[in-house]
């Protein structure tokens, strides 16, 4: 299940996370609070975010496939998105 990353040590090299631009990324480097990755959507790199500042979310492979870069996609999986009134 998606897990918000707020502390050092929660994200390791090779894990998948969602960056502040809602891209699922492969973590290629963690340097202190800075995280560097490669987008699994368009291959852009280095994707650079900061732990505790950018709202990083650790993802499973299934969640990364499901997200496809949609903002707040994980809330749908957890049933937290409010339906728009029509």
Beta strands, then each sheet from edge to edge (+ up, - down):
strand 1: 3-4
strand 2: 16-18
strand 3: 24-31
strand 4: 34-39
strand 5: 47-50
strand 6: 57-59
sheet 1: 1+ 6- 2+ 3- 4+ 5-
end
